[in-house]
Amino acid sequence: MKNLLPLAATFAFVLPPAQAQDQATSLCAATQKAAVVVRATVVAATDPSPLWHRLQLHGDELLHGTIDADFTLVEPAGACCGRSLFALEIGERCLLMLEWRGPALHVFGGSRGVLPDDPAIVAHVRALLAATDDAQRAALLAASLTAAQPRIADDAACALAALPQLALSAAGRAAVVSALHGDVLRGATRAAPLVDVVVRLHDATMLDAVLPTYLGTARADQAALLRRGLSRCDAPLVIDRMMLAVDGSETKQVRAAQLLATLPPDQARVGMQQMLARTTNPRVLFHLAEGMLAIGVPGQAVAAQMPASMQLPVLRLAQQRHDRAKTFRSIDPLRR
């Protein structure tokens, strides 16, 4: 063991820890930051000790940067978080994003910098490398939301939301809305970055398309995800467009009341008053009453806008919910 310590110290010197933000790097960002992008084949594993894993690779096709035809990558041994080479086998082909750290090459972005040599992924990376500005990247990413390869479609959604300059054509915006609607129906987590794209674009046409998706969502978690995004949009515009989309459905009216409760108090009060005037559904009235109490509207004022037969029971329950001690935010006390 003593003989291995100097060797370990030497490799530790040339293997500084990867920056945390690189571990979540999208393909779009990696193609802009990586020094080398190469398709390669694993030739041999020549581990210098049980503490280190070393692979010899042959570059089959260089897509970006400069590198020798044969090169070596080294990382600490073990199959754990932050490792990227342990799963590669001799003879396997892969697509690598690499960076220089001192005199040595290392995988850029941790395990996200090692990709399968899949034709669709390679073609996507080529297109990203060819894009010269955020406008071209945004158009490519929007078109990639429907890719059959999940690694491309999921990555495109995250990358699109993170672009410094986000500009999309009408076709690109329609692609975002369509993908978001499909993801909400499937309960996919990819909906989260797409909601951010909608919020960033401040587009009334996109809002008109997203609001019906929100109002008709059956799953509470997907509705909450959309609600958090819509609450960051222009409140008067949200209220105006939502009132046009709400019909007599109880579910849609409840979703509308829940969204109104997340908006700034002045705008929320106006929207809730509009809804109180157009519904007699007890469940909807309860959510509206609870929301109005939460923004400081007196109980008497809330009751005055309800049908007389509903005032006492609805307001009493809403007041009880309003006065109840707050619970840990991840626990729903009403869920059985």
Beta strands, then each sheet from edge to edge (+ up, - down):
strand 1: 36-45
strand 2: 52-64
strand 3: 70-76
strand 4: 93-101
strand 5: 104-107
strand 6: 114-116
sheet 1: 3+ 2- 1+ 4- 5+
sheet 2: 3+ 2- 1+ 4- 6+
end
